[in-house]
Amino acid sequence: MGTFYLLPKEGTFYKANLHCHTVVSDGDLTPEQVKEAYMGQGYSIVAFTDHNKYCKHEELNDEGFLSIAAYEANIDQFSPHEDAWPSLKVYHFNFYDKYPERREKEEKIPMPLRRYNDIEYINGYIDLMKTEGFLACYNHPYWSLQNYEDYKDLRGLWGMEIYNHGCEHDGLYGFHPQSYDEMLRTGQRIFTVATDDNHNREPFDSPLCDSFGGFVMVKAGSLDYSAVMEALEKGDFYFSMGPEIKEAYIRDNRLVVKTSPVEKIFVIQEGRDCYKKLAPIGECITEAEFEITGREGYIRVEIRDGKGLYAGTNAFWMDKVMAALAESE
């Protein structure tokens, strides 16, 4: 058999925050301040996802920084009671523009109506924005007070947030791998991202700072808008709270994973079985190999370091993996 790369062999990794709010909506920093802060922490990409307002900030782009044109759409439950907000369920979606050159800087993108209980309408809106050239990401289900019944029938998504750093501060609502697996098990072949969802109401040195905690590492040929969006659309990235996944590929029915120093390397599957390698107590590991049968349904790598921080790949469906391996012989 040939080789199947969970992360591309060629290209450069670029650090990206795909959920960010500025003074355009309810954030406290200007886009310029966001760029300066994030570049100072090694980021090359920020998607500006202000609430219900499409904006692109191409004036920020240079050889070391790329801004992604985007917005966050809210579909919230309705209540006539002013104090109902803490218990209202919400659908929040980020929409990332693949073709910003087609639109004005602050083009009036149609925002969804507040029809929370109408899944047909919600899927219709997602489909509409897909035809307009956007990638749709389902945000923070735990913080949104949602469960399996709320997201099992969503369709047309590109991805979902497995970790949201701002939500982690709001009530330890940030990490929800179970939601990702449940969505996968309904047949939704989607990717997953870690984000900040930063509003920057606290200083950067505060333990409550909501920046620099969740990101994706995008592997693309260059820091060019079309190259980065193509990599995102294809799933050429992994999510992280800190640890690195340096390589992940399948060769000769063996999955090889190489990482920064971590305590655990797991391979999660469609069923309850998993493959795993753990470091001896007090030590770290940086690689693992696992035999792949092709009967796993899907696989996704998830790692955890000594600080309890996670990183992981997207899910890969084994029917496509085995077909690709057979073709590459």
PyMOL commands that set and color helices and strands:
alter all, ss='L'
color gray80, all
select helices_A, chain A and resi 31-39+58-60+82-87+100-102+119-131+148-151+165-171+177-185+225-234+318-327
alter helices_A, ss='H'
color red, helices_A
select strands_A, chain A and resi 3-5+12-17+45-48+66-76+90-97+134-138+159-164+191-195+215-220+237-240+245-251+254-262+264-269+274-278+285-291+298-304+310-313+316-317
alter strands_A, ss='S'
color yellow, strands_A
deselect
rebuild
show_as cartoon
